[in-house]
Amino acid sequence: MRHPIYRVCSFQIVAPFTLRVAFDDGTEQVIDFRPVLAGELFGLLRDPSVFEQVSLDPEVHTLVWPNGADFDPATLHDWSEAVDALAERAREWESQTV
């Protein structure tokens, strides 16, 4: 079974913890990352000054942060389908650190 491979072409910060992400297939997603900002890696992004250091990796064509956090472009592309499972995982990460 083959699945599409997406690449992030650009992004724009549109609100706190929210990005408009454009993909190589011409689609865009407006993504509020707050539900998934938990755990050792993604929890650091709750600091607005860290979150806003997001950049586009030219080699793997996805969003990356200086602390090593990133998301698969396919997950970003299909965010509305993935966010609930990711948020559940983030809640598990939070409960493990308490």
N, C-alpha and C positions, 0 to 999 in steps of 0.2 A: 504494500500500500504506500503510495506516495502522498506527501503532504506539501503544500506550498512553502517555500522559503521566502521570508520577508526580510527587508532591510529598512532600517530607519534612515530616512533622508535628511530630516531636520526636526527641530523641536523649538518650542517657545514656552517660557514660563508665563502662565496666564492667571495664576492665583497662588496663594500659599500651598505648597506641596502638590500643585496641579500643573501638568504640562499638556500642551497640544503637540501631538507627535504625528509627523507625516511619514508615510511609507512609500516604497518604490512602486506599489501598485496603484498609486493615486489616492488612496484612502487616508483618513486622519482619525485619530482618537483623541479625545480630551480625557486625560487620566488623572484622577485624584488618588494619589499614592497613600494617603493617610491610613486607610484600613490595613495596609501591609507593612507599615514602618514599625517593626518590632524585632526583637532578637538581637543577637550580637552584631550582625552585619547591617541589617536594614534599620535597626533601632537608632543607629547613629544619625540617620538621615532625618530624624525628627527635629534636629537642630536646623532651623532655616538657613543659617549660613553654610552648613554642610550640604543640605539638599540643593541649594542654588549653585553649587559647584559642578552640577551635572554637565556632562559633555557627550559629544557623539564620537564614539570610537571609529576611526576611519577604516580600520582593518576588519572588525567584526560587525560594523554597521548597527550598533545598538547603543543605548544610553548607558553610561558608566559614571561612577563617582570615584573620587580620589581614594576612598577607603576600600575599593575593590568591589563594591556593590554594583550589580548590573542585572538586567532582565533579558531573557531570551526575546528576540524581536517578534517571534510568533506569539508569545504570551502578551506582549504589548499590543500587537495587532488585534488579538482576540480578547482584549482585556475584559469586556463585559461578560464573557463566558468563563474567565479564569479568576476574577476577583474574589468571588465567594470562597473558593477553595484556598486561595492564597491568604485571605483574611483569617480563615479558620486555622491555617498553619501558623500565622503570625500570633494568634491567641495562644496556641500551644507553646510557641517560643517564649512568650511573655510569662506564661505560668511556670515554665521551667527555670526562669531567672529570678523568680520571687522567692 
